[in-house]
């Protein structure tokens, strides 16, 4: 039996909730702390590639996600003016499942929340870790409300700008701006849209559509952006998104006029990070974006976070000591996540400085090959 019996998960997003469910399924006692008192999410939708669905299946939730989402059967590529370049069919990995699944982020959050609350995990919202002290056989934490708790392991899933990472490792490694920003906006689904449509605009950026439900899709738009202009007036986000999309024709031109509410624009600079190995210090471990935050070019951010939780729970369930659990976790996760972060970043670099000798489609195929290997 492992000496990890009680775990604190810091962060109530996709990675933290998936990890909690996996650990509870393995019989581990889990507390969750989430600093957002509303415990809600800010975002539009998630692309779930085959490895994400596979990891969700291992914690019993893939079928629910497929039921409320929308199948993504392939990809369709266009020039910025709407000229069709070609399309690809994605073969299903599991019979009866779609090749990829699109799902609204709030619906995924709701599925994960319900599973966590039904698992018996204790959830505290509006609080996070203020201090932690390592012991040989565990970690003591003080929360922001002043209460103290003790655990065999702390798992930090508190995102790209992780406070726990700074507590553990200082500011030696920080997220780096990639030179791009990303806009997203939910819209009524275009009739018949069952693929990811991508419109390649060169220096004007890359736009696209992703189906989420029978009624809903989101428009994505990623483009190069000077660092000094990254901060935007929130009240102008819809206007800015429309302006930057003006070079595009076809369905993008039609749909951009529906971008009217700045409150519904999800706008973020594209930062990434890959922590050097190991991602742990003593009995505290970083997972998800806290350890390997990546650009959205491959749709793998959430997938890799879910995989982290599944792998950690499997290692604990195997009966290994805490030291062995952490070592084997890193052996299974580091190179895979590092490759996905770096390959995703290389697509963004190509978008900013197109090289005729580089095929971004081949880079995406490399990512798919990496993620097709059983974790």
ZASE-170924 format. One record per residue (C-alpha): x, y, z; residue in one letter; residue number from 1. Coordinates in Angstrom, 3 decimals. Example, Ala and Ser with C-alpha at 12.3 -4.5 7.8 and 13.67 -1.06 7.14 Angstrom:
residues 2
{atom {12.300; -4.500; 7.800}; 'a'; 1}
{atom {13.670; -1.060; 7.140}; 's'; 2}
This chain:
residues 375
{atom {0.000; 0.000; 0.000}; 'x'; 1}
{atom {1.300; 3.467; -0.873}; 'x'; 2}
{atom {2.172; 5.875; 1.896}; 'x'; 3}
{atom {0.126; 8.503; 0.048}; 'x'; 4}
{atom {-3.317; 8.251; 1.621}; 'x'; 5}
{atom {-4.377; 11.886; 1.950}; 'x'; 6}
{atom {-3.860; 14.494; -0.795}; 'x'; 7}
{atom {-4.516; 18.206; -1.134}; 'x'; 8}
{atom {-5.359; 19.343; -4.673}; 'x'; 9}
{atom {-4.798; 23.067; -5.217}; 'x'; 10}
{atom {-6.990; 24.330; -8.027}; 'x'; 11}
{atom {-10.531; 23.415; -9.060}; 'x'; 12}
{atom {-10.155; 23.554; -12.838}; 'x'; 13}
{atom {-9.922; 20.751; -15.387}; 'x'; 14}
{atom {-6.612; 19.339; -14.148}; 'x'; 15}
{atom {-7.406; 19.570; -10.453}; 'x'; 16}
{atom {-10.897; 18.108; -10.759}; 'x'; 17}
{atom {-9.794; 15.260; -13.033}; 'x'; 18}
{atom {-6.989; 14.437; -10.617}; 'x'; 19}
{atom {-9.400; 14.464; -7.684}; 'x'; 20}
{atom {-11.772; 12.046; -9.412}; 'x'; 21}
{atom {-8.920; 9.713; -10.382}; 'x'; 22}
{atom {-7.526; 9.747; -6.834}; 'x'; 23}
{atom {-10.927; 9.124; -5.245}; 'x'; 24}
{atom {-11.477; 6.218; -7.635}; 'x'; 25}
{atom {-8.190; 4.835; -6.293}; 'x'; 26}
{atom {-9.404; 5.159; -2.703}; 'x'; 27}
{atom {-7.301; 8.188; -1.776}; 'x'; 28}
{atom {-8.721; 10.810; 0.599}; 'x'; 29}
{atom {-8.744; 14.185; -1.188}; 'x'; 30}
{atom {-9.313; 17.809; -0.232}; 'x'; 31}
{atom {-9.634; 20.473; -2.929}; 'x'; 32}
{atom {-9.040; 24.196; -2.472}; 'x'; 33}
{atom {-10.103; 26.648; -5.176}; 'x'; 34}
{atom {-9.432; 30.362; -4.753}; 'x'; 35}
{atom {-12.331; 31.461; -6.990}; 'x'; 36}
{atom {-15.294; 31.728; -4.577}; 'x'; 37}
{atom {-17.753; 31.203; -7.458}; 'x'; 38}
{atom {-15.916; 28.062; -8.653}; 'x'; 39}
{atom {-16.961; 28.851; -12.218}; 'x'; 40}
{atom {-14.987; 29.015; -15.458}; 'x'; 41}
{atom {-14.135; 31.717; -17.951}; 'x'; 42}
{atom {-13.992; 30.368; -21.453}; 'x'; 43}
{atom {-15.869; 29.167; -24.509}; 'x'; 44}
{atom {-15.126; 25.596; -25.499}; 'x'; 45}
{atom {-12.699; 22.703; -25.392}; 'x'; 46}
{atom {-11.493; 20.393; -28.150}; 'x'; 47}
{atom {-11.182; 16.854; -26.792}; 'x'; 48}
{atom {-8.769; 14.785; -28.935}; 'x'; 49}
{atom {-8.624; 10.984; -28.660}; 'x'; 50}
{atom {-6.146; 10.929; -25.781}; 'x'; 51}
{atom {-8.354; 13.316; -23.779}; 'x'; 52}
{atom {-11.378; 11.078; -24.330}; 'x'; 53}
{atom {-9.282; 8.046; -23.421}; 'x'; 54}
{atom {-8.140; 9.622; -20.155}; 'x'; 55}
{atom {-11.687; 10.732; -19.351}; 'x'; 56}
{atom {-12.885; 7.193; -20.014}; 'x'; 57}
{atom {-10.436; 5.933; -17.396}; 'x'; 58}
{atom {-12.162; 8.113; -14.803}; 'x'; 59}
{atom {-15.633; 7.247; -16.083}; 'x'; 60}
{atom {-16.607; 10.512; -17.784}; 'x'; 61}
{atom {-15.912; 10.242; -21.531}; 'x'; 62}
{atom {-19.411; 9.127; -22.428}; 'x'; 63}
{atom {-21.009; 12.075; -20.600}; 'x'; 64}
{atom {-18.770; 14.515; -22.469}; 'x'; 65}
{atom {-19.596; 12.940; -25.823}; 'x'; 66}
{atom {-23.313; 13.017; -25.032}; 'x'; 67}
{atom {-23.435; 16.783; -24.372}; 'x'; 68}
{atom {-20.762; 17.811; -26.891}; 'x'; 69}
{atom {-20.535; 17.624; -30.670}; 'x'; 70}
{atom {-18.514; 15.207; -32.821}; 'x'; 71}
{atom {-15.602; 16.641; -34.792}; 'x'; 72}
{atom {-15.132; 14.436; -37.827}; 'x'; 73}
{atom {-12.109; 16.111; -39.392}; 'x'; 74}
{atom {-10.528; 19.358; -40.500}; 'x'; 75}
{atom {-11.132; 21.755; -43.363}; 'x'; 76}
{atom {-8.531; 24.348; -44.416}; 'x'; 77}
{atom {-9.100; 27.609; -46.304}; 'x'; 78}
{atom {-7.175; 30.644; -47.417}; 'x'; 79}
{atom {-8.168; 33.901; -45.731}; 'x'; 80}
{atom {-10.468; 34.794; -48.639}; 'x'; 81}
{atom {-12.468; 31.604; -48.161}; 'x'; 82}
{atom {-10.843; 29.513; -50.904}; 'x'; 83}
{atom {-10.946; 25.844; -49.882}; 'x'; 84}
{atom {-7.514; 24.238; -49.736}; 'x'; 85}
{atom {-8.615; 20.766; -48.691}; 'x'; 86}
{atom {-10.074; 18.685; -45.919}; 'x'; 87}
{atom {-9.112; 15.712; -43.806}; 'x'; 88}
{atom {-11.130; 12.930; -42.223}; 'x'; 89}
{atom {-10.103; 11.918; -38.719}; 'x'; 90}
{atom {-10.564; 8.190; -38.107}; 'x'; 91}
{atom {-12.239; 7.276; -34.806}; 'x'; 92}
{atom {-9.852; 5.705; -32.324}; 'x'; 93}
{atom {-12.604; 3.942; -30.378}; 'x'; 94}
{atom {-15.563; 2.392; -32.250}; 'x'; 95}
{atom {-18.699; 4.352; -31.513}; 'x'; 96}
{atom {-16.847; 7.457; -30.391}; 'x'; 97}
{atom {-16.225; 10.546; -32.535}; 'x'; 98}
{atom {-12.637; 11.128; -33.670}; 'x'; 99}
{atom {-12.630; 14.339; -31.580}; 'x'; 100}
{atom {-15.267; 15.913; -29.372}; 'x'; 101}
{atom {-16.125; 19.573; -28.998}; 'x'; 102}
{atom {-17.693; 20.629; -25.708}; 'x'; 103}
{atom {-18.563; 23.961; -24.076}; 'x'; 104}
{atom {-16.134; 24.612; -21.263}; 'x'; 105}
{atom {-18.918; 25.324; -18.699}; 'x'; 106}
{atom {-20.542; 21.956; -19.470}; 'x'; 107}
{atom {-17.249; 20.113; -18.982}; 'x'; 108}
{atom {-16.723; 21.998; -15.716}; 'x'; 109}
{atom {-20.191; 20.977; -14.552}; 'x'; 110}
{atom {-19.542; 17.296; -15.350}; 'x'; 111}
{atom {-16.259; 17.364; -13.430}; 'x'; 112}
{atom {-17.742; 19.293; -10.483}; 'x'; 113}
{atom {-20.604; 16.841; -10.067}; 'x'; 114}
{atom {-18.233; 13.893; -10.174}; 'x'; 115}
{atom {-15.949; 15.472; -7.564}; 'x'; 116}
{atom {-18.806; 16.318; -5.208}; 'x'; 117}
{atom {-20.243; 12.841; -5.672}; 'x'; 118}
{atom {-16.887; 11.234; -4.926}; 'x'; 119}
{atom {-16.768; 12.351; -1.311}; 'x'; 120}
{atom {-13.879; 14.779; -1.786}; 'x'; 121}
{atom {-13.977; 17.824; 0.475}; 'x'; 122}
{atom {-14.042; 21.087; -1.505}; 'x'; 123}
{atom {-13.215; 24.523; -0.076}; 'x'; 124}
{atom {-13.769; 27.546; -2.329}; 'x'; 125}
{atom {-12.528; 31.076; -1.884}; 'x'; 126}
{atom {-9.250; 29.861; -0.350}; 'x'; 127}
{atom {-5.839; 28.689; -1.485}; 'x'; 128}
{atom {-2.456; 27.846; -0.005}; 'x'; 129}
{atom {-0.614; 30.756; 1.615}; 'x'; 130}
{atom {2.285; 28.803; 3.129}; 'x'; 131}
{atom {3.582; 25.246; 3.039}; 'x'; 132}
{atom {6.162; 23.415; 5.074}; 'x'; 133}
{atom {7.743; 20.190; 3.883}; 'x'; 134}
{atom {8.141; 17.175; 6.155}; 'x'; 135}
{atom {9.941; 13.969; 5.293}; 'x'; 136}
{atom {6.633; 12.142; 5.109}; 'x'; 137}
{atom {4.296; 14.910; 4.025}; 'x'; 138}
{atom {3.508; 18.601; 3.808}; 'x'; 139}
{atom {1.832; 21.045; 6.202}; 'x'; 140}
{atom {-0.128; 23.909; 4.672}; 'x'; 141}
{atom {-1.650; 27.127; 5.901}; 'x'; 142}
{atom {-4.582; 28.381; 3.855}; 'x'; 143}
{atom {-5.371; 32.016; 3.175}; 'x'; 144}
{atom {-8.070; 31.893; 5.880}; 'x'; 145}
{atom {-5.385; 30.993; 8.438}; 'x'; 146}
{atom {-6.376; 27.361; 8.938}; 'x'; 147}
{atom {-3.705; 24.646; 8.891}; 'x'; 148}
{atom {-3.869; 21.145; 7.445}; 'x'; 149}
{atom {-1.472; 18.233; 6.901}; 'x'; 150}
{atom {-1.237; 15.899; 3.900}; 'x'; 151}
{atom {0.872; 13.098; 2.491}; 'x'; 152}
{atom {1.052; 14.904; -0.869}; 'x'; 153}
{atom {0.120; 18.302; -2.303}; 'x'; 154}
{atom {-0.837; 18.436; -5.998}; 'x'; 155}
{atom {-0.759; 21.929; -7.485}; 'x'; 156}
{atom {-3.113; 22.327; -10.448}; 'x'; 157}
{atom {-3.421; 26.089; -10.090}; 'x'; 158}
{atom {-2.739; 27.057; -13.667}; 'x'; 159}
{atom {-0.224; 28.741; -15.912}; 'x'; 160}
{atom {0.427; 31.517; -13.388}; 'x'; 161}
{atom {0.641; 29.088; -10.463}; 'x'; 162}
{atom {1.192; 30.610; -7.036}; 'x'; 163}
{atom {2.268; 27.210; -5.745}; 'x'; 164}
{atom {4.999; 26.973; -8.386}; 'x'; 165}
{atom {6.400; 30.264; -7.130}; 'x'; 166}
{atom {6.298; 29.043; -3.515}; 'x'; 167}
{atom {8.145; 25.849; -4.447}; 'x'; 168}
{atom {10.563; 27.028; -7.125}; 'x'; 169}
{atom {10.654; 30.821; -6.950}; 'x'; 170}
{atom {10.627; 32.807; -10.177}; 'x'; 171}
{atom {13.435; 30.919; -11.924}; 'x'; 172}
{atom {10.967; 29.593; -14.518}; 'x'; 173}
{atom {8.075; 31.758; -15.612}; 'x'; 174}
{atom {5.574; 31.598; -18.464}; 'x'; 175}
{atom {6.952; 33.183; -21.623}; 'x'; 176}
{atom {4.977; 35.282; -24.096}; 'x'; 177}
{atom {5.025; 33.581; -27.492}; 'x'; 178}
{atom {4.293; 36.704; -29.517}; 'x'; 179}
{atom {0.635; 35.855; -30.179}; 'x'; 180}
{atom {-2.762; 36.553; -28.654}; 'x'; 181}
{atom {-5.945; 34.521; -29.013}; 'x'; 182}
{atom {-9.553; 35.697; -29.285}; 'x'; 183}
{atom {-12.505; 33.324; -28.875}; 'x'; 184}
{atom {-16.225; 33.998; -29.208}; 'x'; 185}
{atom {-19.274; 31.719; -29.022}; 'x'; 186}
{atom {-21.716; 31.857; -31.931}; 'x'; 187}
{atom {-24.662; 29.823; -33.245}; 'x'; 188}
{atom {-23.260; 26.742; -34.989}; 'x'; 189}
{atom {-23.067; 27.014; -38.757}; 'x'; 190}
{atom {-25.388; 24.508; -40.394}; 'x'; 191}
{atom {-23.573; 21.258; -41.071}; 'x'; 192}
{atom {-20.386; 22.269; -39.249}; 'x'; 193}
{atom {-18.876; 18.994; -38.058}; 'x'; 194}
{atom {-15.188; 19.788; -38.632}; 'x'; 195}
{atom {-12.643; 22.272; -37.381}; 'x'; 196}
{atom {-12.497; 24.939; -40.063}; 'x'; 197}
{atom {-9.226; 26.880; -40.273}; 'x'; 198}
{atom {-8.678; 30.043; -42.327}; 'x'; 199}
{atom {-5.002; 30.826; -42.904}; 'x'; 200}
{atom {-4.410; 34.545; -43.079}; 'x'; 201}
{atom {-0.630; 34.749; -42.958}; 'x'; 202}
{atom {0.447; 37.988; -41.290}; 'x'; 203}
{atom {-3.220; 38.651; -40.511}; 'x'; 204}
{atom {-3.444; 35.582; -38.270}; 'x'; 205}
{atom {-5.397; 32.342; -38.306}; 'x'; 206}
{atom {-9.156; 32.161; -37.778}; 'x'; 207}
{atom {-11.477; 29.205; -37.464}; 'x'; 208}
{atom {-14.657; 27.576; -36.220}; 'x'; 209}
{atom {-15.068; 24.687; -33.777}; 'x'; 210}
{atom {-18.429; 22.918; -33.202}; 'x'; 211}
{atom {-19.423; 22.531; -29.539}; 'x'; 212}
{atom {-23.069; 21.398; -29.529}; 'x'; 213}
{atom {-25.872; 21.086; -32.069}; 'x'; 214}
{atom {-26.606; 24.789; -31.478}; 'x'; 215}
{atom {-23.214; 26.252; -30.566}; 'x'; 216}
{atom {-19.726; 26.766; -31.986}; 'x'; 217}
{atom {-16.882; 29.091; -31.218}; 'x'; 218}
{atom {-14.815; 31.293; -33.475}; 'x'; 219}
{atom {-11.113; 31.321; -32.721}; 'x'; 220}
{atom {-8.632; 33.897; -33.901}; 'x'; 221}
{atom {-4.914; 33.828; -33.159}; 'x'; 222}
{atom {-2.419; 36.374; -34.426}; 'x'; 223}
{atom {0.914; 38.022; -33.774}; 'x'; 224}
{atom {0.741; 40.936; -31.348}; 'x'; 225}
{atom {3.394; 43.311; -29.990}; 'x'; 226}
{atom {4.073; 42.715; -26.311}; 'x'; 227}
{atom {3.570; 46.382; -25.469}; 'x'; 228}
{atom {0.016; 46.215; -26.868}; 'x'; 229}
{atom {-1.092; 43.006; -25.159}; 'x'; 230}
{atom {-3.107; 44.837; -22.515}; 'x'; 231}
{atom {-6.457; 45.765; -24.072}; 'x'; 232}
{atom {-9.439; 47.813; -22.955}; 'x'; 233}
{atom {-12.054; 45.138; -22.113}; 'x'; 234}
{atom {-14.858; 47.370; -23.392}; 'x'; 235}
{atom {-13.311; 47.367; -26.896}; 'x'; 236}
{atom {-12.580; 43.655; -27.312}; 'x'; 237}
{atom {-15.468; 42.936; -29.692}; 'x'; 238}
{atom {-14.583; 45.958; -31.797}; 'x'; 239}
{atom {-10.893; 45.033; -31.902}; 'x'; 240}
{atom {-11.660; 41.424; -32.839}; 'x'; 241}
{atom {-13.877; 42.545; -35.725}; 'x'; 242}
{atom {-11.262; 45.027; -36.935}; 'x'; 243}
{atom {-8.470; 42.459; -36.931}; 'x'; 244}
{atom {-10.687; 40.010; -38.862}; 'x'; 245}
{atom {-11.358; 42.475; -41.710}; 'x'; 246}
{atom {-8.802; 40.873; -44.103}; 'x'; 247}
{atom {-10.790; 37.618; -44.036}; 'x'; 248}
{atom {-13.517; 36.671; -46.467}; 'x'; 249}
{atom {-15.871; 33.716; -46.748}; 'x'; 250}
{atom {-17.717; 32.548; -43.671}; 'x'; 251}
{atom {-15.333; 34.428; -41.371}; 'x'; 252}
{atom {-16.458; 37.733; -42.917}; 'x'; 253}
{atom {-20.096; 36.740; -42.450}; 'x'; 254}
{atom {-19.695; 35.648; -38.851}; 'x'; 255}
{atom {-17.450; 38.470; -37.627}; 'x'; 256}
{atom {-20.376; 40.914; -37.751}; 'x'; 257}
{atom {-22.036; 38.834; -35.027}; 'x'; 258}
{atom {-19.181; 39.634; -32.627}; 'x'; 259}
{atom {-20.876; 42.453; -30.745}; 'x'; 260}
{atom {-20.604; 41.879; -26.978}; 'x'; 261}
{atom {-17.154; 42.650; -25.518}; 'x'; 262}
{atom {-18.090; 40.757; -22.326}; 'x'; 263}
{atom {-18.326; 37.534; -24.327}; 'x'; 264}
{atom {-14.921; 37.847; -25.973}; 'x'; 265}
{atom {-12.364; 35.558; -24.368}; 'x'; 266}
{atom {-9.024; 37.245; -24.981}; 'x'; 267}
{atom {-5.671; 35.985; -23.748}; 'x'; 268}
{atom {-2.013; 36.389; -24.585}; 'x'; 269}
{atom {-0.523; 33.051; -25.616}; 'x'; 270}
{atom {2.056; 32.238; -22.936}; 'x'; 271}
{atom {3.683; 28.861; -22.433}; 'x'; 272}
{atom {5.958; 27.091; -19.990}; 'x'; 273}
{atom {7.585; 23.736; -19.537}; 'x'; 274}
{atom {9.130; 23.206; -16.138}; 'x'; 275}
{atom {12.431; 21.333; -16.010}; 'x'; 276}
{atom {12.195; 17.889; -14.463}; 'x'; 277}
{atom {11.295; 17.171; -11.731}; 'x'; 278}
{atom {8.029; 19.026; -11.257}; 'x'; 279}
{atom {8.039; 18.230; -7.563}; 'x'; 280}
{atom {9.826; 19.379; -4.465}; 'x'; 281}
{atom {9.561; 17.082; -1.489}; 'x'; 282}
{atom {5.913; 16.083; -1.216}; 'x'; 283}
{atom {4.518; 18.824; -3.478}; 'x'; 284}
{atom {3.924; 18.206; -7.204}; 'x'; 285}
{atom {2.970; 20.516; -10.076}; 'x'; 286}
{atom {0.631; 19.233; -12.796}; 'x'; 287}
{atom {-1.278; 20.638; -15.783}; 'x'; 288}
{atom {-0.603; 24.188; -16.903}; 'x'; 289}
{atom {1.405; 24.865; -13.736}; 'x'; 290}
{atom {4.064; 22.491; -15.109}; 'x'; 291}
{atom {3.480; 22.442; -18.867}; 'x'; 292}
{atom {1.263; 25.242; -20.120}; 'x'; 293}
{atom {1.036; 25.247; -23.902}; 'x'; 294}
{atom {-0.343; 27.213; -26.825}; 'x'; 295}
{atom {-3.759; 26.179; -28.220}; 'x'; 296}
{atom {-2.467; 25.075; -31.627}; 'x'; 297}
{atom {-2.866; 21.355; -30.957}; 'x'; 298}
{atom {-5.833; 21.410; -28.560}; 'x'; 299}
{atom {-3.783; 19.457; -26.029}; 'x'; 300}
{atom {-3.675; 21.657; -22.908}; 'x'; 301}
{atom {-6.645; 20.128; -21.119}; 'x'; 302}
{atom {-5.848; 16.647; -22.457}; 'x'; 303}
{atom {-2.375; 16.645; -20.931}; 'x'; 304}
{atom {-3.707; 17.928; -17.596}; 'x'; 305}
{atom {-6.277; 15.110; -17.439}; 'x'; 306}
{atom {-3.597; 12.565; -18.297}; 'x'; 307}
{atom {-1.481; 13.888; -15.407}; 'x'; 308}
{atom {-4.221; 13.086; -12.920}; 'x'; 309}
{atom {-4.879; 9.627; -14.332}; 'x'; 310}
{atom {-1.181; 8.694; -14.280}; 'x'; 311}
{atom {-0.666; 9.993; -10.732}; 'x'; 312}
{atom {-3.631; 8.009; -9.427}; 'x'; 313}
{atom {-2.422; 4.852; -11.178}; 'x'; 314}
{atom {1.019; 5.170; -9.630}; 'x'; 315}
{atom {-0.407; 5.671; -6.148}; 'x'; 316}
{atom {-2.827; 2.765; -6.599}; 'x'; 317}
{atom {0.088; 0.500; -7.523}; 'x'; 318}
{atom {1.275; 0.621; -3.920}; 'x'; 319}
{atom {4.601; 2.356; -4.549}; 'x'; 320}
{atom {6.216; 4.588; -1.954}; 'x'; 321}
{atom {5.763; 8.348; -2.355}; 'x'; 322}
{atom {9.305; 8.677; -3.702}; 'x'; 323}
{atom {8.706; 5.955; -6.287}; 'x'; 324}
{atom {5.314; 7.435; -7.232}; 'x'; 325}
{atom {6.842; 10.813; -8.010}; 'x'; 326}
{atom {9.794; 9.343; -9.893}; 'x'; 327}
{atom {7.660; 7.088; -12.069}; 'x'; 328}
{atom {5.128; 9.876; -12.636}; 'x'; 329}
{atom {7.901; 12.035; -14.068}; 'x'; 330}
{atom {9.237; 9.173; -16.168}; 'x'; 331}
{atom {5.796; 8.743; -17.754}; 'x'; 332}
{atom {4.937; 12.415; -18.173}; 'x'; 333}
{atom {7.961; 14.654; -18.734}; 'x'; 334}
{atom {9.088; 13.903; -22.287}; 'x'; 335}
{atom {5.539; 13.557; -23.605}; 'x'; 336}
{atom {4.429; 16.922; -22.221}; 'x'; 337}
{atom {7.676; 18.654; -23.197}; 'x'; 338}
{atom {7.312; 17.481; -26.799}; 'x'; 339}
{atom {3.721; 18.689; -27.034}; 'x'; 340}
{atom {4.578; 22.122; -25.578}; 'x'; 341}
{atom {7.512; 22.578; -27.958}; 'x'; 342}
{atom {5.730; 21.280; -31.069}; 'x'; 343}
{atom {2.682; 23.460; -30.365}; 'x'; 344}
{atom {4.957; 26.462; -29.936}; 'x'; 345}
{atom {6.634; 25.731; -33.266}; 'x'; 346}
{atom {3.276; 26.051; -35.064}; 'x'; 347}
{atom {2.804; 29.478; -33.511}; 'x'; 348}
{atom {6.331; 30.448; -34.502}; 'x'; 349}
{atom {5.592; 29.368; -38.109}; 'x'; 350}
{atom {2.396; 31.446; -38.132}; 'x'; 351}
{atom {4.411; 34.530; -37.202}; 'x'; 352}
{atom {7.279; 33.803; -39.611}; 'x'; 353}
{atom {6.092; 31.379; -42.318}; 'x'; 354}
{atom {8.873; 29.176; -43.674}; 'x'; 355}
{atom {8.143; 27.389; -46.971}; 'x'; 356}
{atom {10.346; 24.531; -45.789}; 'x'; 357}
{atom {8.132; 23.911; -42.761}; 'x'; 358}
{atom {4.742; 22.220; -42.999}; 'x'; 359}
{atom {2.555; 23.027; -39.964}; 'x'; 360}
{atom {0.273; 20.147; -40.900}; 'x'; 361}
{atom {3.176; 17.761; -40.458}; 'x'; 362}
{atom {3.873; 19.284; -37.039}; 'x'; 363}
{atom {0.267; 18.605; -36.052}; 'x'; 364}
{atom {0.700; 15.034; -37.263}; 'x'; 365}
{atom {3.769; 14.728; -35.043}; 'x'; 366}
{atom {1.727; 15.918; -32.059}; 'x'; 367}
{atom {-1.004; 13.414; -32.847}; 'x'; 368}
{atom {1.599; 10.650; -33.082}; 'x'; 369}
{atom {3.107; 11.589; -29.722}; 'x'; 370}
{atom {-0.323; 11.638; -28.076}; 'x'; 371}
{atom {-1.404; 8.370; -29.711}; 'x'; 372}
{atom {1.205; 6.481; -27.702}; 'x'; 373}
{atom {-0.517; 4.943; -24.648}; 'x'; 374}
{atom {0.354; 6.921; -21.567}; 'x'; 375}
